[in-house]
């Protein structure tokens, strides 16, 4: 069984903005006359064009069949997390996208699983949303690395983590809106190339440094893009942890290299050599195959990519689907 744990969707339509709201960044989708594509706008500004694969369940399943994928786990694009909107607008839009996601899952005959999103800028609404996500039958929660500059690892979001743990919903963390863009030279895309993995790293390190599993021992946390740059800094963290026990070990009682093996990581790292390194450091039993589709910079041909690591057949099979089946309770 092949499970693509990292795949995105957008809804076929966004709800109309309520008349009483003045939110200038309300999204909308304008479909082409022939139904072949649509253009997303944020307010009156064009965001980008999308093909129907992003919301058409039948087309998506046909593409899965062509790729040999049995199950996709879908979540909205990170740009739709909506933390930067006014709280009421964020709550309305995230609720609507969760319903759209659940509808796609329901129409897929078991081929899709979905991750809900939560308006984390609205403390009063976010806990109730987790319960609603569970009631919709979604399989987890998709979150960004920070909420308007506050790390997802911050104590402010513990109520959401507690509810996720209570409902058995894994957390899937993706880097968003990287800071320090003024220091990234080159074309605008460099912000995503460098900044998104950096954001994932800071979120993961924040969870480690605050010993998140001491508070939520039954919570599963998955990181997109192989945990970003954590493989490059984990040994530095280990050295500092051992050299400065008074400063570090009071917050984190487990060696960082050991602690990192308690998270899950997707395989969207774009080279078998990098993936093999992550597998050796953090364990093949913590890896989940993913494509980051249908985006243009997705990781295609999952079987050949995973087998190119040179890992044994059984471990490759686990990465391709067995681990996700164990995490999400899937059966063939």
PADREN-344460 format. One record per residue (C-alpha): residue in three letters; z, x, y. Coordinates in nm, 2 decimals, always signed. Layout:
BEGIN
+---------+--------+--------+--------+
: residuo :      Z :      X :      Y :
+---------+--------+--------+--------+
:     ALA :      Z :      X :      Y :
...
+---------+--------+--------+--------+
END
This chain:
BEGIN
+---------+--------+--------+--------+
: residuo :      Z :      X :      Y :
+---------+--------+--------+--------+
:     UNK :  +0.00 :  +0.00 :  +0.00 :
:     UNK :  -0.10 :  +0.13 :  +0.34 :
:     UNK :  +0.11 :  +0.01 :  +0.64 :
:     UNK :  +0.00 :  +0.09 :  +1.00 :
:     UNK :  +0.34 :  +0.08 :  +1.18 :
:     UNK :  +0.20 :  +0.16 :  +1.53 :
:     UNK :  -0.07 :  -0.08 :  +1.65 :
:     UNK :  -0.10 :  -0.28 :  +1.97 :
:     UNK :  -0.21 :  -0.62 :  +2.09 :
:     UNK :  -0.24 :  -0.82 :  +2.40 :
:     UNK :  -0.22 :  -1.20 :  +2.41 :
:     UNK :  -0.54 :  -1.40 :  +2.44 :
:     UNK :  -0.39 :  -1.54 :  +2.76 :
:     UNK :  -0.09 :  -1.49 :  +2.99 :
:     UNK :  +0.11 :  -1.79 :  +3.11 :
:     UNK :  +0.04 :  -1.92 :  +3.46 :
:     UNK :  +0.27 :  -1.78 :  +3.72 :
:     UNK :  +0.52 :  -2.05 :  +3.82 :
:     UNK :  +0.47 :  -2.17 :  +4.18 :
:     UNK :  +0.82 :  -2.07 :  +4.29 :
:     UNK :  +0.77 :  -1.70 :  +4.19 :
:     UNK :  +0.62 :  -1.45 :  +4.43 :
:     UNK :  +0.59 :  -1.17 :  +4.17 :
:     UNK :  +0.28 :  -0.97 :  +4.29 :
:     UNK :  +0.23 :  -0.78 :  +3.96 :
:     UNK :  +0.18 :  -1.10 :  +3.75 :
:     UNK :  -0.08 :  -1.02 :  +3.48 :
:     UNK :  -0.38 :  -1.23 :  +3.40 :
:     UNK :  -0.68 :  -1.21 :  +3.16 :
:     UNK :  -1.03 :  -1.31 :  +3.26 :
:     UNK :  -1.26 :  -1.36 :  +2.97 :
:     UNK :  -1.63 :  -1.28 :  +2.97 :
:     UNK :  -1.86 :  -1.58 :  +2.96 :
:     UNK :  -1.99 :  -1.49 :  +2.62 :
:     UNK :  -1.64 :  -1.44 :  +2.48 :
:     UNK :  -1.70 :  -1.08 :  +2.38 :
:     UNK :  -1.43 :  -0.92 :  +2.59 :
:     UNK :  -1.18 :  -0.98 :  +2.87 :
:     UNK :  -1.06 :  -0.80 :  +3.18 :
:     UNK :  -0.69 :  -0.77 :  +3.25 :
:     UNK :  -0.57 :  -0.79 :  +3.61 :
:     UNK :  -0.23 :  -0.70 :  +3.75 :
:     UNK :  -0.20 :  -0.92 :  +4.05 :
:     UNK :  -0.55 :  -0.89 :  +4.20 :
:     UNK :  -0.60 :  -0.53 :  +4.08 :
:     UNK :  -0.81 :  -0.46 :  +3.77 :
:     UNK :  -0.62 :  -0.29 :  +3.50 :
:     UNK :  -0.88 :  -0.24 :  +3.22 :
:     UNK :  -1.13 :  -0.41 :  +2.99 :
:     UNK :  -1.03 :  -0.52 :  +2.64 :
:     UNK :  -1.24 :  -0.61 :  +2.33 :
:     UNK :  -1.14 :  -0.92 :  +2.14 :
:     UNK :  -0.99 :  -0.71 :  +1.86 :
:     UNK :  -0.67 :  -0.70 :  +2.06 :
:     UNK :  -0.60 :  -1.07 :  +2.01 :
:     UNK :  -0.85 :  -1.20 :  +1.75 :
:     UNK :  -0.66 :  -1.21 :  +1.42 :
:     UNK :  -0.97 :  -1.25 :  +1.20 :
:     UNK :  -1.15 :  -0.95 :  +1.36 :
:     UNK :  -0.83 :  -0.75 :  +1.33 :
:     UNK :  -0.80 :  -0.83 :  +0.96 :
:     UNK :  -1.17 :  -0.74 :  +0.90 :
:     UNK :  -1.11 :  -0.41 :  +1.07 :
:     UNK :  -0.80 :  -0.35 :  +0.85 :
:     UNK :  -1.00 :  -0.43 :  +0.54 :
:     UNK :  -1.27 :  -0.17 :  +0.65 :
:     UNK :  -1.00 :  +0.09 :  +0.71 :
:     UNK :  -0.81 :  +0.01 :  +0.38 :
:     UNK :  -0.50 :  -0.10 :  +0.57 :
:     UNK :  -0.29 :  -0.36 :  +0.39 :
:     UNK :  -0.04 :  -0.44 :  +0.67 :
:     UNK :  -0.02 :  -0.37 :  +1.05 :
:     UNK :  +0.29 :  -0.38 :  +1.25 :
:     UNK :  +0.18 :  -0.49 :  +1.60 :
:     UNK :  +0.35 :  -0.47 :  +1.94 :
:     UNK :  +0.23 :  -0.52 :  +2.29 :
:     UNK :  +0.09 :  -0.24 :  +2.49 :
:     UNK :  +0.36 :  -0.04 :  +2.66 :
:     UNK :  +0.22 :  -0.14 :  +3.00 :
:     UNK :  +0.33 :  -0.50 :  +2.91 :
:     UNK :  +0.70 :  -0.43 :  +2.86 :
:     UNK :  +0.75 :  -0.57 :  +3.21 :
:     UNK :  +1.07 :  -0.39 :  +3.31 :
:     UNK :  +0.94 :  -0.33 :  +3.66 :
:     UNK :  +0.89 :  -0.70 :  +3.74 :
:     UNK :  +1.15 :  -0.93 :  +3.90 :
:     UNK :  +1.39 :  -1.04 :  +3.63 :
:     UNK :  +1.27 :  -1.40 :  +3.60 :
:     UNK :  +0.91 :  -1.30 :  +3.58 :
:     UNK :  +0.99 :  -1.04 :  +3.32 :
:     UNK :  +1.18 :  -1.29 :  +3.11 :
:     UNK :  +0.90 :  -1.55 :  +3.12 :
:     UNK :  +0.63 :  -1.30 :  +3.03 :
:     UNK :  +0.82 :  -1.13 :  +2.75 :
:     UNK :  +0.91 :  -1.46 :  +2.60 :
:     UNK :  +0.55 :  -1.57 :  +2.61 :
:     UNK :  +0.43 :  -1.24 :  +2.45 :
:     UNK :  +0.69 :  -1.28 :  +2.17 :
:     UNK :  +0.55 :  -1.62 :  +2.09 :
:     UNK :  +0.19 :  -1.49 :  +2.10 :
:     UNK :  +0.29 :  -1.21 :  +1.86 :
:     UNK :  +0.46 :  -1.45 :  +1.62 :
:     UNK :  +0.16 :  -1.68 :  +1.63 :
:     UNK :  -0.07 :  -1.38 :  +1.54 :
:     UNK :  +0.17 :  -1.30 :  +1.25 :
:     UNK :  +0.17 :  -1.66 :  +1.13 :
:     UNK :  -0.21 :  -1.67 :  +1.12 :
:     UNK :  -0.25 :  -1.34 :  +0.93 :
:     UNK :  -0.16 :  -1.46 :  +0.58 :
:     UNK :  +0.10 :  -1.18 :  +0.55 :
:     UNK :  -0.12 :  -0.90 :  +0.68 :
:     UNK :  +0.06 :  -0.86 :  +1.02 :
:     UNK :  +0.42 :  -0.80 :  +1.11 :
:     UNK :  +0.52 :  -0.81 :  +1.48 :
:     UNK :  +0.77 :  -0.65 :  +1.71 :
:     UNK :  +0.91 :  -0.84 :  +2.00 :
:     UNK :  +0.99 :  -0.72 :  +2.35 :
:     UNK :  +1.30 :  -0.78 :  +2.57 :
:     UNK :  +1.33 :  -0.80 :  +2.95 :
:     UNK :  +1.58 :  -0.52 :  +2.97 :
:     UNK :  +1.61 :  -0.55 :  +3.35 :
:     UNK :  +1.78 :  -0.88 :  +3.30 :
:     UNK :  +2.12 :  -0.83 :  +3.14 :
:     UNK :  +2.19 :  -1.20 :  +3.12 :
:     UNK :  +1.87 :  -1.28 :  +2.93 :
:     UNK :  +1.82 :  -0.97 :  +2.71 :
:     UNK :  +2.08 :  -1.05 :  +2.44 :
:     UNK :  +1.95 :  -1.40 :  +2.39 :
:     UNK :  +1.60 :  -1.27 :  +2.36 :
:     UNK :  +1.70 :  -1.06 :  +2.06 :
:     UNK :  +1.82 :  -1.37 :  +1.88 :
:     UNK :  +1.50 :  -1.55 :  +1.97 :
:     UNK :  +1.30 :  -1.26 :  +1.83 :
:     UNK :  +1.48 :  -1.29 :  +1.50 :
:     UNK :  +1.43 :  -1.66 :  +1.50 :
:     UNK :  +1.06 :  -1.62 :  +1.55 :
:     UNK :  +1.05 :  -1.41 :  +1.24 :
:     UNK :  +0.95 :  -1.09 :  +1.41 :
:     UNK :  +1.03 :  -0.76 :  +1.23 :
:     UNK :  +1.18 :  -0.55 :  +1.51 :
:     UNK :  +1.20 :  -0.47 :  +1.88 :
:     UNK :  +0.96 :  -0.26 :  +2.08 :
:     UNK :  +1.13 :  -0.08 :  +2.38 :
:     UNK :  +1.03 :  +0.18 :  +2.63 :
:     UNK :  +1.20 :  +0.52 :  +2.68 :
:     UNK :  +1.37 :  +0.41 :  +3.01 :
:     UNK :  +1.41 :  +0.10 :  +3.22 :
:     UNK :  +1.32 :  +0.17 :  +3.58 :
:     UNK :  +1.47 :  +0.52 :  +3.55 :
:     UNK :  +1.77 :  +0.44 :  +3.33 :
:     UNK :  +1.75 :  +0.59 :  +2.98 :
:     UNK :  +1.72 :  +0.34 :  +2.69 :
:     UNK :  +2.01 :  +0.54 :  +2.54 :
:     UNK :  +2.24 :  +0.44 :  +2.83 :
:     UNK :  +2.54 :  +0.23 :  +2.76 :
:     UNK :  +2.40 :  -0.06 :  +2.97 :
:     UNK :  +2.17 :  -0.14 :  +2.68 :
:     UNK :  +2.43 :  -0.13 :  +2.40 :
:     UNK :  +2.45 :  -0.51 :  +2.39 :
:     UNK :  +2.08 :  -0.52 :  +2.29 :
:     UNK :  +2.13 :  -0.25 :  +2.03 :
:     UNK :  +2.43 :  -0.44 :  +1.89 :
:     UNK :  +2.23 :  -0.76 :  +1.86 :
:     UNK :  +1.94 :  -0.57 :  +1.70 :
:     UNK :  +2.18 :  -0.42 :  +1.44 :
:     UNK :  +2.34 :  -0.76 :  +1.38 :
:     UNK :  +2.00 :  -0.92 :  +1.31 :
:     UNK :  +1.87 :  -0.62 :  +1.11 :
:     UNK :  +1.59 :  -0.55 :  +1.36 :
:     UNK :  +1.47 :  -0.19 :  +1.39 :
:     UNK :  +1.41 :  -0.05 :  +1.73 :
:     UNK :  +1.07 :  +0.12 :  +1.80 :
:     UNK :  +1.09 :  +0.35 :  +2.10 :
:     UNK :  +0.78 :  +0.45 :  +2.30 :
:     UNK :  +0.76 :  +0.67 :  +2.60 :
:     UNK :  +0.66 :  +0.49 :  +2.92 :
:     UNK :  +0.61 :  +0.57 :  +3.29 :
:     UNK :  +0.69 :  +0.94 :  +3.28 :
:     UNK :  +0.88 :  +1.09 :  +3.56 :
:     UNK :  +0.78 :  +1.40 :  +3.75 :
:     UNK :  +0.41 :  +1.30 :  +3.78 :
:     UNK :  +0.39 :  +1.50 :  +4.11 :
:     UNK :  +0.43 :  +1.82 :  +3.90 :
:     UNK :  +0.15 :  +1.73 :  +3.65 :
:     UNK :  -0.18 :  +1.88 :  +3.77 :
:     UNK :  -0.53 :  +1.77 :  +3.66 :
:     UNK :  -0.69 :  +1.43 :  +3.60 :
:     UNK :  -0.47 :  +1.12 :  +3.59 :
:     UNK :  -0.48 :  +1.10 :  +3.21 :
:     UNK :  -0.26 :  +1.41 :  +3.20 :
:     UNK :  +0.03 :  +1.19 :  +3.28 :
:     UNK :  -0.01 :  +1.02 :  +2.94 :
:     UNK :  -0.10 :  +1.34 :  +2.75 :
:     UNK :  +0.20 :  +1.53 :  +2.86 :
:     UNK :  +0.44 :  +1.27 :  +3.00 :
:     UNK :  +0.46 :  +1.02 :  +2.72 :
:     UNK :  +0.57 :  +1.26 :  +2.45 :
:     UNK :  +0.82 :  +1.41 :  +2.70 :
:     UNK :  +0.96 :  +1.06 :  +2.76 :
:     UNK :  +1.01 :  +1.00 :  +2.39 :
:     UNK :  +1.19 :  +1.33 :  +2.36 :
:     UNK :  +1.44 :  +1.25 :  +2.64 :
:     UNK :  +1.52 :  +0.91 :  +2.48 :
:     UNK :  +1.57 :  +1.06 :  +2.14 :
:     UNK :  +1.79 :  +1.35 :  +2.27 :
:     UNK :  +1.99 :  +1.09 :  +2.47 :
:     UNK :  +2.06 :  +0.89 :  +2.15 :
:     UNK :  +2.17 :  +1.21 :  +1.98 :
:     UNK :  +2.39 :  +1.34 :  +2.25 :
:     UNK :  +2.58 :  +1.01 :  +2.27 :
:     UNK :  +2.61 :  +0.99 :  +1.89 :
:     UNK :  +2.44 :  +0.65 :  +1.88 :
:     UNK :  +2.49 :  +0.60 :  +1.51 :
:     UNK :  +2.87 :  +0.63 :  +1.54 :
:     UNK :  +2.85 :  +0.31 :  +1.75 :
:     UNK :  +2.57 :  +0.14 :  +1.55 :
:     UNK :  +2.56 :  +0.29 :  +1.20 :
:     UNK :  +2.33 :  +0.03 :  +1.05 :
:     UNK :  +2.07 :  +0.04 :  +1.33 :
:     UNK :  +1.73 :  +0.18 :  +1.25 :
:     UNK :  +1.56 :  +0.36 :  +1.54 :
:     UNK :  +1.19 :  +0.46 :  +1.52 :
:     UNK :  +1.02 :  +0.70 :  +1.76 :
:     UNK :  +0.65 :  +0.69 :  +1.85 :
:     UNK :  +0.43 :  +1.00 :  +1.84 :
:     UNK :  +0.65 :  +1.19 :  +1.60 :
:     UNK :  +0.94 :  +1.18 :  +1.84 :
:     UNK :  +0.74 :  +1.35 :  +2.11 :
:     UNK :  +0.85 :  +1.72 :  +2.16 :
:     UNK :  +1.17 :  +1.70 :  +1.96 :
:     UNK :  +1.04 :  +1.93 :  +1.70 :
:     UNK :  +1.00 :  +2.20 :  +1.97 :
:     UNK :  +1.35 :  +2.17 :  +2.11 :
:     UNK :  +1.56 :  +2.08 :  +1.81 :
:     UNK :  +1.65 :  +2.44 :  +1.73 :
:     UNK :  +1.75 :  +2.51 :  +2.09 :
:     UNK :  +1.98 :  +2.20 :  +2.07 :
:     UNK :  +2.13 :  +2.34 :  +1.75 :
:     UNK :  +2.19 :  +2.68 :  +1.91 :
:     UNK :  +2.36 :  +2.53 :  +2.21 :
:     UNK :  +2.57 :  +2.29 :  +1.99 :
:     UNK :  +2.70 :  +2.59 :  +1.79 :
:     UNK :  +2.75 :  +2.82 :  +2.09 :
:     UNK :  +2.94 :  +2.57 :  +2.31 :
:     UNK :  +3.14 :  +2.35 :  +2.07 :
:     UNK :  +3.38 :  +2.24 :  +2.34 :
:     UNK :  +3.10 :  +2.10 :  +2.55 :
:     UNK :  +2.87 :  +1.97 :  +2.28 :
:     UNK :  +3.06 :  +1.89 :  +1.97 :
:     UNK :  +3.30 :  +1.65 :  +2.14 :
:     UNK :  +3.00 :  +1.41 :  +2.19 :
:     UNK :  +2.81 :  +1.50 :  +1.88 :
:     UNK :  +3.00 :  +1.59 :  +1.57 :
:     UNK :  +2.69 :  +1.64 :  +1.35 :
:     UNK :  +2.45 :  +1.93 :  +1.38 :
:     UNK :  +2.14 :  +1.82 :  +1.58 :
:     UNK :  +1.90 :  +1.93 :  +1.30 :
:     UNK :  +2.09 :  +1.71 :  +1.06 :
:     UNK :  +2.13 :  +1.42 :  +1.30 :
:     UNK :  +1.76 :  +1.41 :  +1.38 :
:     UNK :  +1.70 :  +1.32 :  +1.01 :
:     UNK :  +1.86 :  +0.98 :  +1.07 :
:     UNK :  +1.58 :  +0.86 :  +1.29 :
:     UNK :  +1.24 :  +0.74 :  +1.18 :
:     UNK :  +0.91 :  +0.89 :  +1.32 :
:     UNK :  +0.56 :  +0.77 :  +1.32 :
:     UNK :  +0.27 :  +1.00 :  +1.23 :
:     UNK :  +0.06 :  +0.96 :  +1.55 :
:     UNK :  +0.06 :  +1.33 :  +1.62 :
:     UNK :  -0.31 :  +1.41 :  +1.58 :
:     UNK :  -0.29 :  +1.71 :  +1.35 :
:     UNK :  -0.19 :  +1.75 :  +0.99 :
:     UNK :  -0.03 :  +2.08 :  +1.07 :
:     UNK :  +0.20 :  +1.92 :  +1.32 :
:     UNK :  +0.28 :  +1.63 :  +1.09 :
:     UNK :  +0.36 :  +1.87 :  +0.81 :
:     UNK :  +0.61 :  +2.05 :  +1.03 :
:     UNK :  +0.78 :  +1.72 :  +1.12 :
:     UNK :  +0.79 :  +1.63 :  +0.76 :
:     UNK :  +0.95 :  +1.96 :  +0.66 :
:     UNK :  +1.21 :  +1.94 :  +0.94 :
:     UNK :  +1.30 :  +1.57 :  +0.93 :
:     UNK :  +1.21 :  +1.45 :  +0.59 :
:     UNK :  +0.90 :  +1.27 :  +0.45 :
:     UNK :  +1.13 :  +0.97 :  +0.38 :
:     UNK :  +1.16 :  +0.92 :  +0.76 :
:     UNK :  +0.79 :  +0.91 :  +0.84 :
:     UNK :  +0.59 :  +0.60 :  +0.90 :
:     UNK :  +0.21 :  +0.60 :  +0.91 :
:     UNK :  +0.06 :  +0.47 :  +1.24 :
:     UNK :  -0.27 :  +0.48 :  +1.43 :
:     UNK :  -0.18 :  +0.37 :  +1.78 :
:     UNK :  -0.48 :  +0.14 :  +1.75 :
:     UNK :  -0.69 :  -0.02 :  +1.87 :
:     UNK :  -0.67 :  +0.22 :  +2.17 :
:     UNK :  -0.94 :  +0.48 :  +2.22 :
:     UNK :  -0.70 :  +0.77 :  +2.15 :
:     UNK :  -0.57 :  +0.63 :  +1.82 :
:     UNK :  -0.53 :  +0.82 :  +1.49 :
:     UNK :  -0.80 :  +0.70 :  +1.25 :
:     UNK :  -0.84 :  +0.74 :  +0.87 :
:     UNK :  -0.48 :  +0.74 :  +0.78 :
:     UNK :  -0.51 :  +0.84 :  +0.41 :
:     UNK :  -0.72 :  +1.15 :  +0.47 :
:     UNK :  -0.50 :  +1.24 :  +0.77 :
:     UNK :  -0.18 :  +1.21 :  +0.56 :
:     UNK :  -0.32 :  +1.39 :  +0.25 :
:     UNK :  -0.44 :  +1.67 :  +0.47 :
:     UNK :  -0.08 :  +1.78 :  +0.52 :
:     UNK :  -0.08 :  +1.91 :  +0.16 :
:     UNK :  +0.23 :  +1.71 :  +0.07 :
:     UNK :  +0.27 :  +1.59 :  -0.28 :
:     UNK :  +0.10 :  +1.26 :  -0.37 :
:     UNK :  +0.42 :  +1.07 :  -0.41 :
:     UNK :  +0.54 :  +1.18 :  -0.06 :
:     UNK :  +0.20 :  +1.09 :  +0.10 :
:     UNK :  +0.22 :  +0.75 :  -0.07 :
:     UNK :  +0.57 :  +0.70 :  +0.08 :
:     UNK :  +0.45 :  +0.79 :  +0.43 :
:     UNK :  +0.14 :  +0.57 :  +0.40 :
:     UNK :  +0.34 :  +0.26 :  +0.31 :
:     UNK :  +0.64 :  +0.30 :  +0.09 :
:     UNK :  +0.87 :  +0.40 :  +0.37 :
:     UNK :  +0.76 :  +0.11 :  +0.60 :
:     UNK :  +0.80 :  -0.13 :  +0.30 :
:     UNK :  +1.16 :  +0.00 :  +0.26 :
:     UNK :  +1.24 :  -0.03 :  +0.63 :
:     UNK :  +1.09 :  -0.37 :  +0.68 :
:     UNK :  +1.15 :  -0.52 :  +0.33 :
:     UNK :  +0.78 :  -0.56 :  +0.25 :
:     UNK :  +0.64 :  -0.63 :  -0.09 :
:     UNK :  +0.28 :  -0.59 :  -0.20 :
+---------+--------+--------+--------+
END
